[in-house]
Amino acid sequence: MNGSEHQGLSDIEESMDQPLLTVKEAGQHIGESAAVIRNWMSELKNHIPTIRGENNYHYFDSKALDVLILIKKLSRDQNYSIKQINHYFNSGGESFKPEVEPAYQEKMFEEFKFMREQFEMQQQFNQVLVEKLEKQQRYIEETLIKKNDNVVEALRLIQQSREEVAAVNEQSKNNPQQNKGWFARLFSR
């Protein structure tokens, strides 16, 4: 049993002018789950003034609710850990700000400097890569245009050849003597 918990029926009767809440009701009152409240009670039991009933359940009065609201504010709004909240209560409200050792601070600075250099090198690499990709894209487009022009020219030549063959065939129909080969024409005279 710790000093922040009140024990027995007499304490409950003395505070009957204030409504006492169960863990679940206290959680609903401050917008947290009962599991979170139980965790806070487990970790910060010396700082939450609960009242224990004869059934050994914890009950919360307005003082306990105020402490829960403060814990929620520290935990949710200021991102304090349980250890930082415990320090806050043990120190009488002093914020927990860990001091960084100079050697560690210098190491962090060196790592940050290294990361910055790596980032700048990555940016340069990316810029060169983009330039090469753009050059490659232009080469591909120019090659495709040349190939397209060659295909169009080949199609034009094929079409021209077909037209010439069609003209020769038409002329052959009109002049049957020309249908004979040159060898046959040479000896047929």
FIKENU-857965 format. One record per residue (C-alpha): residue number from 1; residue in one letter; x, y, z. Coordinates in nm, 4 decimals, m for minus. Layout:
<recs>
+-----+-----+----------+----------+----------+
:   n : res :     east :    north :       up :
+-----+-----+----------+----------+----------+
: NUM :   A :        X :        Y :        Z :
...
+-----+-----+----------+----------+----------+
</recs>
This chain:
<recs>
+-----+-----+----------+----------+----------+
:   n : res :     east :    north :       up :
+-----+-----+----------+----------+----------+
:   1 :   M :   0.0000 :   0.0000 :   0.0000 :
:   2 :   N :   0.1403 :   0.3415 :  m0.0867 :
:   3 :   G :   0.0856 :   0.6819 :   0.0714 :
:   4 :   S :  m0.1252 :   0.8165 :  m0.2134 :
:   5 :   E :  m0.3959 :   0.5548 :  m0.1755 :
:   6 :   H :  m0.6642 :   0.6002 :   0.0884 :
:   7 :   Q :  m0.7992 :   0.2874 :   0.2517 :
:   8 :   G :  m1.1320 :   0.1880 :   0.3921 :
:   9 :   L :  m1.4951 :   0.2824 :   0.4092 :
:  10 :   S :  m1.4433 :   0.5848 :   0.6341 :
:  11 :   D :  m1.2360 :   0.7622 :   0.3663 :
:  12 :   I :  m1.4999 :   0.6906 :   0.1040 :
:  13 :   E :  m1.7732 :   0.8242 :   0.3296 :
:  14 :   E :  m1.5756 :   1.1435 :   0.3966 :
:  15 :   S :  m1.5461 :   1.2169 :   0.0255 :
:  16 :   M :  m1.9056 :   1.1240 :  m0.0605 :
:  17 :   D :  m1.9791 :   1.4883 :  m0.1373 :
:  18 :   Q :  m1.7651 :   1.4313 :  m0.4490 :
:  19 :   P :  m1.8641 :   1.1588 :  m0.6940 :
:  20 :   L :  m1.6140 :   0.8727 :  m0.7049 :
:  21 :   L :  m1.5358 :   0.7216 :  m1.0404 :
:  22 :   T :  m1.4153 :   0.3753 :  m1.1327 :
:  23 :   V :  m1.1144 :   0.3213 :  m1.3575 :
:  24 :   K :  m1.3393 :   0.2882 :  m1.6593 :
:  25 :   E :  m1.5428 :   0.5987 :  m1.5708 :
:  26 :   A :  m1.2268 :   0.8009 :  m1.5029 :
:  27 :   G :  m1.0911 :   0.6935 :  m1.8406 :
:  28 :   Q :  m1.4133 :   0.7987 :  m2.0133 :
:  29 :   H :  m1.4078 :   1.1288 :  m1.8237 :
:  30 :   I :  m1.0617 :   1.2230 :  m1.9536 :
:  31 :   G :  m1.0901 :   1.0497 :  m2.2938 :
:  32 :   E :  m0.8558 :   0.7558 :  m2.2364 :
:  33 :   S :  m0.9142 :   0.3831 :  m2.2184 :
:  34 :   A :  m0.9298 :   0.1937 :  m1.8910 :
:  35 :   A :  m0.6136 :   0.0054 :  m1.9951 :
:  36 :   V :  m0.4207 :   0.3339 :  m2.0274 :
:  37 :   I :  m0.5439 :   0.4467 :  m1.6841 :
:  38 :   R :  m0.4383 :   0.1124 :  m1.5323 :
:  39 :   N :  m0.0960 :   0.1457 :  m1.6953 :
:  40 :   W :  m0.0533 :   0.4949 :  m1.5541 :
:  41 :   M :  m0.1651 :   0.3693 :  m1.2123 :
:  42 :   S :   0.0892 :   0.0886 :  m1.2314 :
:  43 :   E :   0.3765 :   0.3114 :  m1.3410 :
:  44 :   L :   0.2886 :   0.6296 :  m1.1510 :
:  45 :   K :   0.1042 :   0.4887 :  m0.8490 :
:  46 :   N :   0.2814 :   0.7181 :  m0.6021 :
:  47 :   H :   0.1491 :   1.0247 :  m0.7820 :
:  48 :   I :  m0.2168 :   0.9347 :  m0.8415 :
:  49 :   P :  m0.4202 :   0.9777 :  m0.5207 :
:  50 :   T :  m0.6766 :   0.7004 :  m0.5610 :
:  51 :   I :  m0.9192 :   0.5842 :  m0.2969 :
:  52 :   R :  m0.9415 :   0.2107 :  m0.2350 :
:  53 :   G :  m1.2749 :   0.0633 :  m0.1481 :
:  54 :   E :  m1.3436 :  m0.2424 :   0.0635 :
:  55 :   N :  m1.3668 :  m0.4392 :  m0.2619 :
:  56 :   N :  m1.0019 :  m0.3371 :  m0.3267 :
:  57 :   Y :  m1.1019 :  m0.1353 :  m0.6358 :
:  58 :   H :  m0.9487 :   0.2032 :  m0.7060 :
:  59 :   Y :  m1.1810 :   0.5031 :  m0.7103 :
:  60 :   F :  m1.1021 :   0.8494 :  m0.8352 :
:  61 :   D :  m1.2092 :   1.1800 :  m0.6839 :
:  62 :   S :  m1.1559 :   1.5249 :  m0.8350 :
:  63 :   K :  m0.7931 :   1.5437 :  m0.7141 :
:  64 :   A :  m0.7111 :   1.2128 :  m0.8788 :
:  65 :   L :  m0.8871 :   1.3244 :  m1.1985 :
:  66 :   D :  m0.6801 :   1.6443 :  m1.2013 :
:  67 :   V :  m0.3628 :   1.4348 :  m1.1782 :
:  68 :   L :  m0.4844 :   1.2066 :  m1.4602 :
:  69 :   I :  m0.5595 :   1.5105 :  m1.6770 :
:  70 :   L :  m0.2079 :   1.6442 :  m1.6096 :
:  71 :   I :  m0.0557 :   1.3049 :  m1.6957 :
:  72 :   K :  m0.2560 :   1.2977 :  m2.0183 :
:  73 :   K :  m0.1400 :   1.6494 :  m2.1059 :
:  74 :   L :   0.2238 :   1.5601 :  m2.0418 :
:  75 :   S :   0.1962 :   1.2299 :  m2.2268 :
:  76 :   R :  m0.0137 :   1.3271 :  m2.5264 :
:  77 :   D :   0.0486 :   1.6979 :  m2.5778 :
:  78 :   Q :   0.4142 :   1.7190 :  m2.4755 :
:  79 :   N :   0.5176 :   1.3638 :  m2.5668 :
:  80 :   Y :   0.6635 :   1.2884 :  m2.2237 :
:  81 :   S :   0.7564 :   0.9287 :  m2.1502 :
:  82 :   I :   0.6496 :   0.7621 :  m1.8249 :
:  83 :   K :   1.0008 :   0.8253 :  m1.6867 :
:  84 :   Q :   0.9784 :   1.1929 :  m1.7763 :
:  85 :   I :   0.6340 :   1.2199 :  m1.6127 :
:  86 :   N :   0.7698 :   1.0470 :  m1.3009 :
:  87 :   H :   1.0595 :   1.2955 :  m1.2929 :
:  88 :   Y :   0.8126 :   1.5808 :  m1.3384 :
:  89 :   F :   0.6161 :   1.4724 :  m1.0293 :
:  90 :   N :   0.9249 :   1.3851 :  m0.8223 :
:  91 :   S :   1.0878 :   1.7211 :  m0.8949 :
:  92 :   G :   0.7777 :   1.9229 :  m0.8182 :
:  93 :   G :   0.6969 :   2.0130 :  m1.1755 :
:  94 :   E :   1.0422 :   2.0568 :  m1.3239 :
:  95 :   S :   1.0552 :   1.9664 :  m1.6904 :
:  96 :   F :   1.2742 :   1.6771 :  m1.7817 :
:  97 :   K :   1.5280 :   1.7893 :  m2.0339 :
:  98 :   P :   1.8188 :   1.5525 :  m2.0681 :
:  99 :   E :   2.1513 :   1.7233 :  m2.1011 :
: 100 :   V :   2.3604 :   1.6151 :  m2.3925 :
: 101 :   E :   2.7210 :   1.5417 :  m2.3070 :
: 102 :   P :   2.9671 :   1.7487 :  m2.5103 :
: 103 :   A :   3.1364 :   1.4385 :  m2.6566 :
: 104 :   Y :   2.8005 :   1.2987 :  m2.7635 :
: 105 :   Q :   2.6968 :   1.6382 :  m2.8980 :
: 106 :   E :   3.0178 :   1.6586 :  m3.1010 :
: 107 :   K :   2.9600 :   1.3059 :  m3.2323 :
: 108 :   M :   2.6060 :   1.4013 :  m3.3347 :
: 109 :   F :   2.7417 :   1.7119 :  m3.5091 :
: 110 :   E :   2.9988 :   1.5023 :  m3.6998 :
: 111 :   E :   2.7313 :   1.2512 :  m3.8020 :
: 112 :   F :   2.5062 :   1.5350 :  m3.9161 :
: 113 :   K :   2.7934 :   1.6843 :  m4.1156 :
: 114 :   F :   2.8643 :   1.3440 :  m4.2743 :
: 115 :   M :   2.4972 :   1.2969 :  m4.3591 :
: 116 :   R :   2.4857 :   1.6431 :  m4.5156 :
: 117 :   E :   2.7906 :   1.5657 :  m4.7300 :
: 118 :   Q :   2.6325 :   1.2367 :  m4.8377 :
: 119 :   F :   2.3116 :   1.4201 :  m4.9221 :
: 120 :   E :   2.4985 :   1.6772 :  m5.1341 :
: 121 :   M :   2.6861 :   1.3992 :  m5.3149 :
: 122 :   Q :   2.3561 :   1.2226 :  m5.3786 :
: 123 :   Q :   2.2119 :   1.5439 :  m5.5207 :
: 124 :   Q :   2.5087 :   1.5800 :  m5.7558 :
: 125 :   F :   2.4780 :   1.2179 :  m5.8618 :
: 126 :   N :   2.1065 :   1.2626 :  m5.9238 :
: 127 :   Q :   2.1717 :   1.5721 :  m6.1349 :
: 128 :   V :   2.4306 :   1.3895 :  m6.3506 :
: 129 :   L :   2.1949 :   1.0930 :  m6.3811 :
: 130 :   V :   1.9069 :   1.3146 :  m6.4932 :
: 131 :   E :   2.1291 :   1.4823 :  m6.7527 :
: 132 :   K :   2.2418 :   1.1443 :  m6.8892 :
: 133 :   L :   1.8844 :   1.0187 :  m6.8993 :
: 134 :   E :   1.7750 :   1.3300 :  m7.0892 :
: 135 :   K :   2.0639 :   1.2790 :  m7.3349 :
: 136 :   Q :   1.9640 :   0.9133 :  m7.3746 :
: 137 :   Q :   1.6033 :   1.0182 :  m7.4338 :
: 138 :   R :   1.7081 :   1.2634 :  m7.7056 :
: 139 :   Y :   1.9238 :   0.9934 :  m7.8701 :
: 140 :   I :   1.6320 :   0.7481 :  m7.8662 :
: 141 :   E :   1.3934 :   1.0064 :  m8.0114 :
: 142 :   E :   1.6406 :   1.1030 :  m8.2872 :
: 143 :   T :   1.7042 :   0.7359 :  m8.3699 :
: 144 :   L :   1.3334 :   0.6645 :  m8.3872 :
: 145 :   I :   1.2793 :   0.9641 :  m8.6150 :
: 146 :   K :   1.5589 :   0.8447 :  m8.8488 :
: 147 :   K :   1.4208 :   0.4910 :  m8.8538 :
: 148 :   N :   1.0741 :   0.6234 :  m8.9170 :
: 149 :   D :   1.2060 :   0.8328 :  m9.2074 :
: 150 :   N :   1.3849 :   0.5243 :  m9.3482 :
: 151 :   V :   1.0673 :   0.3147 :  m9.3220 :
: 152 :   V :   0.8662 :   0.5890 :  m9.4931 :
: 153 :   E :   1.1271 :   0.6122 :  m9.7711 :
: 154 :   A :   1.1276 :   0.2323 :  m9.8141 :
: 155 :   L :   0.7474 :   0.2309 :  m9.8332 :
: 156 :   R :   0.7618 :   0.5105 : m10.0927 :
: 157 :   L :   1.0115 :   0.3153 : m10.3032 :
: 158 :   I :   0.8003 :  m0.0008 : m10.2779 :
: 159 :   Q :   0.4931 :   0.1929 : m10.3834 :
: 160 :   Q :   0.6847 :   0.3499 : m10.6717 :
: 161 :   S :   0.8082 :   0.0047 : m10.7827 :
: 162 :   R :   0.4554 :  m0.1332 : m10.7701 :
: 163 :   E :   0.3309 :   0.1548 : m10.9793 :
: 164 :   E :   0.6081 :   0.0961 : m11.2356 :
: 165 :   V :   0.5316 :  m0.2795 : m11.2468 :
: 166 :   A :   0.1601 :  m0.2030 : m11.2875 :
: 167 :   A :   0.2414 :   0.0378 : m11.5713 :
: 168 :   V :   0.4604 :  m0.2224 : m11.7455 :
: 169 :   N :   0.1870 :  m0.4865 : m11.7075 :
: 170 :   E :  m0.0706 :  m0.2481 : m11.8494 :
: 171 :   Q :   0.1545 :  m0.1695 : m12.1415 :
: 172 :   S :   0.2141 :  m0.5433 : m12.1996 :
: 173 :   K :  m0.1574 :  m0.6084 : m12.2249 :
: 174 :   N :  m0.1904 :  m0.3426 : m12.4907 :
: 175 :   N :   0.1100 :  m0.4672 : m12.6920 :
: 176 :   P :   0.1271 :  m0.8520 : m12.6961 :
: 177 :   Q :   0.4504 :  m0.8530 : m12.9021 :
: 178 :   Q :   0.6274 :  m0.7021 : m12.6066 :
: 179 :   N :   0.5087 :  m0.9913 : m12.3887 :
: 180 :   K :   0.7681 :  m1.2149 : m12.5502 :
: 181 :   G :   1.1050 :  m1.2178 : m12.3945 :
: 182 :   W :   1.3930 :  m1.0478 : m12.5726 :
: 183 :   F :   1.5397 :  m1.3831 : m12.6780 :
: 184 :   A :   1.2116 :  m1.4896 : m12.8401 :
: 185 :   R :   1.1793 :  m1.1552 : m13.0113 :
: 186 :   L :   1.5316 :  m1.1856 : m13.1454 :
: 187 :   F :   1.4646 :  m1.5160 : m13.3283 :
: 188 :   S :   1.1020 :  m1.4585 : m13.4200 :
: 189 :   R :   1.1809 :  m1.2135 : m13.6927 :
+-----+-----+----------+----------+----------+
</recs>
